[in-house]
């Protein structure tokens, strides 16, 4: 067993005993095999992943390598053993893989919330329908009006939720009003095209103030329970990186929960 693996095992044992984890500079340098954590792109754009990466590293001295991408793609790679763990927001897809026995220690970490952003000139119509906090009537109204709607990246957690909401609203998202994802800077692209978009609250909060500078682009729909999605940490069944259990335990510990609560867009999962 390599030195850095022994160090990680020792740290995991200390953390499991509920004791503070302290590492020396030499130990930190030895941890050249970071825990490879696949993370849905929205949870990276919001700052959640890098925030947890920094706080965990500060508390334990253990390195995490964040690998962003669409949740579905990352989940499939996790099932093949290409990543050590994943932080994702696709509960139904995760459960299917878990039932196949390809995940280890899937646990709720936080609750993420989504909202619909778009041109504020649409607010009076939604207010008239009482649809500011009801996502299904709001989607039906936007589709009926032909309001431009920018789709999320296929396979992302946002796309998974969006597709489920369109189905529940009994609306088929089709051109010309439904538009394909623009790639990077999707929010800015939606604003420029005066389109609507489903967006994770953390991503919205992290967006540049310039995006909302003129007040013509803002939150149209929020607060519906259907827009709340759990964020899970899970580890690969094929791999058992020593830092995996340590990170899992830290997330449910007081320091980990405090780290999550420090970001207003997220609520720590119930212990």
C-alpha positions as CSV (number, residue, x, y, z in Angstrom):
1,X,0.0,0.0,0.0
2,X,1.4,3.4,-0.9
3,X,2.2,6.0,1.7
4,X,-0.6,8.4,0.7
5,X,-3.2,5.6,0.8
6,X,-2.0,4.7,4.3
7,X,-2.4,8.3,5.3
8,X,-5.9,8.5,4.0
9,X,-6.9,5.3,5.9
10,X,-5.5,6.7,9.1
11,X,-7.4,10.0,8.5
12,X,-10.6,8.0,7.9
13,X,-10.1,6.1,11.1
14,X,-9.6,9.4,13.0
15,X,-12.7,11.0,11.5
16,X,-14.7,7.9,12.2
17,X,-13.8,8.3,15.9
18,X,-15.3,11.8,15.8
19,X,-11.9,13.5,16.4
20,X,-10.5,16.6,14.7
21,X,-8.4,15.7,11.6
22,X,-5.0,17.4,11.5
23,X,-2.4,16.6,8.9
24,X,1.2,17.7,8.4
25,X,2.6,19.5,5.4
26,X,4.4,16.2,4.5
27,X,1.1,14.3,4.6
28,X,-0.6,16.8,2.4
29,X,2.2,16.5,-0.2
30,X,1.8,12.7,-0.1
31,X,-1.8,12.8,-1.1
32,X,-1.1,12.7,-4.8
33,X,-4.1,10.5,-5.5
34,X,-7.1,12.9,-5.1
35,X,-10.6,11.7,-4.7
36,X,-12.1,12.0,-8.2
37,X,-15.5,13.6,-7.7
38,X,-17.9,13.9,-10.7
39,X,-20.2,16.8,-10.3
40,X,-23.2,18.0,-12.3
41,X,-22.4,21.2,-14.1
42,X,-25.0,23.3,-12.3
43,X,-23.5,22.3,-8.9
44,X,-20.1,23.5,-10.2
45,X,-21.4,26.7,-11.7
46,X,-23.3,27.5,-8.5
47,X,-20.0,27.2,-6.5
48,X,-21.3,24.4,-4.3
49,X,-18.7,21.8,-5.5
50,X,-15.6,24.1,-5.2
51,X,-16.9,25.4,-1.8
52,X,-17.1,21.9,-0.4
53,X,-13.8,21.0,-2.0
54,X,-12.1,23.9,-0.2
55,X,-13.7,23.4,3.1
56,X,-13.1,19.7,3.2
57,X,-9.5,20.3,2.2
58,X,-9.1,22.9,4.9
59,X,-10.5,20.6,7.6
60,X,-8.8,17.3,6.6
61,X,-5.9,18.2,4.2
62,X,-7.3,15.6,1.7
63,X,-7.5,16.6,-1.9
64,X,-10.7,16.3,-4.1
65,X,-10.5,16.6,-7.9
66,X,-13.8,18.1,-9.2
67,X,-14.8,16.7,-12.6
68,X,-17.8,18.6,-14.0
69,X,-20.2,17.5,-16.7
70,X,-23.8,16.5,-17.5
71,X,-25.2,14.3,-14.6
72,X,-26.3,11.4,-16.8
73,X,-23.0,11.1,-18.5
74,X,-21.1,11.2,-15.2
75,X,-23.5,8.7,-13.5
76,X,-22.9,6.2,-16.3
77,X,-19.1,6.7,-15.9
78,X,-19.4,6.2,-12.2
79,X,-21.2,3.0,-12.8
80,X,-18.3,1.8,-14.9
81,X,-15.8,2.7,-12.2
82,X,-14.3,5.7,-14.0
83,X,-14.8,8.1,-11.1
84,X,-14.4,7.6,-7.3
85,X,-17.6,9.4,-6.4
86,X,-20.2,11.8,-7.7
87,X,-22.3,14.7,-6.4
88,X,-25.4,14.7,-8.5
89,X,-29.0,15.9,-8.6
90,X,-30.7,13.2,-10.7
91,X,-32.5,11.1,-8.1
92,X,-34.5,8.8,-10.4
93,X,-31.5,7.9,-12.6
94,X,-29.3,7.4,-9.5
95,X,-31.9,5.1,-7.9
96,X,-32.0,3.0,-11.0
97,X,-28.2,2.5,-10.9
98,X,-28.3,1.9,-7.2
99,X,-30.8,-0.9,-7.6
100,X,-28.3,-2.5,-10.0
101,X,-25.7,-2.6,-7.2
102,X,-23.4,-0.2,-9.0
103,X,-23.3,2.5,-6.3
104,X,-21.8,2.6,-2.8
105,X,-23.1,4.7,0.1
106,X,-25.6,6.9,-1.8
107,X,-26.6,9.6,0.7
108,X,-28.6,12.9,0.7
109,X,-26.3,15.9,1.1
110,X,-28.5,18.9,0.4
111,X,-31.6,20.2,-1.2
112,X,-31.3,22.2,-4.4
113,X,-34.0,24.4,-5.7
114,X,-34.8,25.5,-9.2
115,X,-36.6,28.5,-10.6
116,X,-37.7,29.9,-14.0
117,X,-36.0,33.1,-15.1
118,X,-37.1,35.2,-18.0
119,X,-38.2,38.6,-19.3
120,X,-40.0,40.4,-16.5
121,X,-42.6,41.7,-18.9
122,X,-44.2,38.2,-18.6
123,X,-44.8,38.7,-14.9
124,X,-48.3,40.4,-15.1
125,X,-49.6,37.4,-17.2
126,X,-48.3,34.9,-14.7
127,X,-49.6,37.0,-11.8
128,X,-53.1,37.0,-13.4
129,X,-53.0,33.2,-13.5
130,X,-51.7,32.9,-9.9
131,X,-48.8,30.9,-11.5
132,X,-45.8,32.7,-9.9
133,X,-45.4,29.8,-7.4
134,X,-47.0,27.0,-9.5
135,X,-44.6,25.6,-12.1
136,X,-47.0,23.5,-14.1
137,X,-49.6,26.2,-14.9
138,X,-46.7,28.6,-15.6
139,X,-45.1,26.2,-18.1
140,X,-48.5,25.7,-19.8
141,X,-49.1,29.5,-20.0
142,X,-45.6,30.2,-21.4
143,X,-46.0,27.5,-24.0
144,X,-49.5,28.7,-25.0
145,X,-48.2,32.2,-25.4
146,X,-45.3,30.9,-27.4
147,X,-42.8,32.6,-25.1
148,X,-39.2,31.6,-26.1
149,X,-37.8,28.9,-23.7
150,X,-34.2,27.9,-23.8
151,X,-33.6,24.2,-23.0
152,X,-31.0,22.9,-20.6
153,X,-28.0,20.8,-21.6
154,X,-29.2,17.2,-22.4
155,X,-28.3,14.8,-19.6
156,X,-27.8,17.5,-17.0
157,X,-29.7,17.5,-13.8
158,X,-31.5,20.6,-15.0
159,X,-32.6,18.9,-18.2
160,X,-33.8,15.9,-16.3
161,X,-36.0,18.0,-14.1
162,X,-37.2,20.2,-17.0
163,X,-38.2,17.1,-19.0
164,X,-40.2,15.8,-16.0
165,X,-41.9,19.1,-15.6
166,X,-42.9,19.4,-19.2
167,X,-44.4,15.9,-19.0
168,X,-46.3,16.7,-15.8
169,X,-47.6,19.9,-17.5
170,X,-48.7,17.8,-20.5
171,X,-46.8,20.1,-22.8
172,X,-44.5,19.0,-25.7
173,X,-41.6,21.5,-25.9
174,X,-41.2,22.1,-29.6
175,X,-39.8,24.7,-32.0
176,X,-40.1,27.5,-32.8
177,X,-40.7,28.7,-29.2
178,X,-38.6,25.9,-27.6
179,X,-34.9,26.5,-28.4
180,X,-31.9,24.2,-28.0
181,X,-29.3,24.9,-25.3
182,X,-26.7,27.6,-26.4
183,X,-23.8,26.0,-24.6
184,X,-21.8,28.1,-22.2
185,X,-23.3,31.2,-20.6
186,X,-26.8,29.9,-21.1
187,X,-28.3,32.5,-18.8
188,X,-26.7,35.4,-20.7
189,X,-27.9,33.8,-23.9
190,X,-31.5,33.5,-22.6
191,X,-31.5,37.1,-21.5
192,X,-30.1,38.3,-24.9
193,X,-32.8,36.4,-26.8
194,X,-35.5,37.4,-24.3
195,X,-36.1,33.8,-23.5
196,X,-37.1,31.9,-20.4
197,X,-35.0,29.2,-18.8
198,X,-35.1,26.7,-15.9
199,X,-32.1,27.4,-13.7
200,X,-30.8,26.1,-10.4
201,X,-31.0,28.7,-7.7
202,X,-27.3,28.5,-6.9
203,X,-26.4,29.2,-10.5
204,X,-28.8,32.1,-10.5
205,X,-27.3,33.5,-7.4
206,X,-23.8,33.2,-8.8
207,X,-24.7,34.9,-12.0
208,X,-23.1,38.3,-12.7
209,X,-25.1,41.3,-11.5
210,X,-24.8,42.6,-15.1
211,X,-27.3,39.9,-16.0
212,X,-30.0,41.5,-14.0
213,X,-28.8,45.1,-14.2
214,X,-31.7,46.6,-16.2
215,X,-34.4,44.8,-14.3
216,X,-35.8,43.4,-17.6
217,X,-34.7,39.8,-16.8
218,X,-35.6,38.2,-13.4
219,X,-37.3,35.4,-11.6
220,X,-40.7,34.4,-13.0
221,X,-41.6,31.2,-11.1
222,X,-40.2,30.0,-7.8
223,X,-41.3,28.2,-4.6
224,X,-43.2,25.2,-6.0
225,X,-42.2,22.0,-4.2
226,X,-41.8,20.4,-7.6
227,X,-38.7,22.6,-8.1
228,X,-36.9,21.1,-5.1
229,X,-34.4,18.4,-5.9
230,X,-32.1,16.4,-3.5
231,X,-28.4,16.4,-4.1
232,X,-26.7,13.0,-3.3
233,X,-23.2,11.9,-2.8
234,X,-22.5,8.4,-4.1
235,X,-19.4,6.3,-4.6
236,X,-18.5,3.8,-7.2
237,X,-19.1,0.1,-6.3
238,X,-16.0,-0.8,-8.4
239,X,-13.6,1.6,-6.5
240,X,-13.1,2.2,-2.8
241,X,-10.9,5.3,-2.5
242,X,-9.9,5.8,1.1
243,X,-11.1,9.4,1.1
244,X,-14.6,8.4,0.0
245,X,-15.9,7.4,3.5
246,X,-14.0,10.3,5.0
247,X,-15.7,12.8,2.7
248,X,-19.1,11.1,3.3
249,X,-18.7,11.3,7.0
250,X,-17.5,14.9,6.8
251,X,-20.6,16.0,4.8
252,X,-22.9,14.7,7.6
253,X,-20.7,16.2,10.4
254,X,-21.3,19.6,11.9
255,X,-18.5,21.2,9.9
256,X,-19.8,19.7,6.7
257,X,-23.4,20.8,7.3
258,X,-22.2,24.3,8.3
259,X,-20.3,24.5,5.0
260,X,-23.4,23.6,3.0
261,X,-25.6,26.0,5.1
262,X,-23.1,28.8,4.3
263,X,-24.5,28.9,0.8
264,X,-28.0,30.4,0.9
265,X,-29.1,28.5,-2.2
266,X,-28.8,25.1,-0.4
267,X,-30.2,23.5,2.7
268,X,-28.3,20.6,4.3
269,X,-30.1,17.3,4.2
270,X,-31.8,16.2,7.4
271,X,-29.5,14.1,9.5
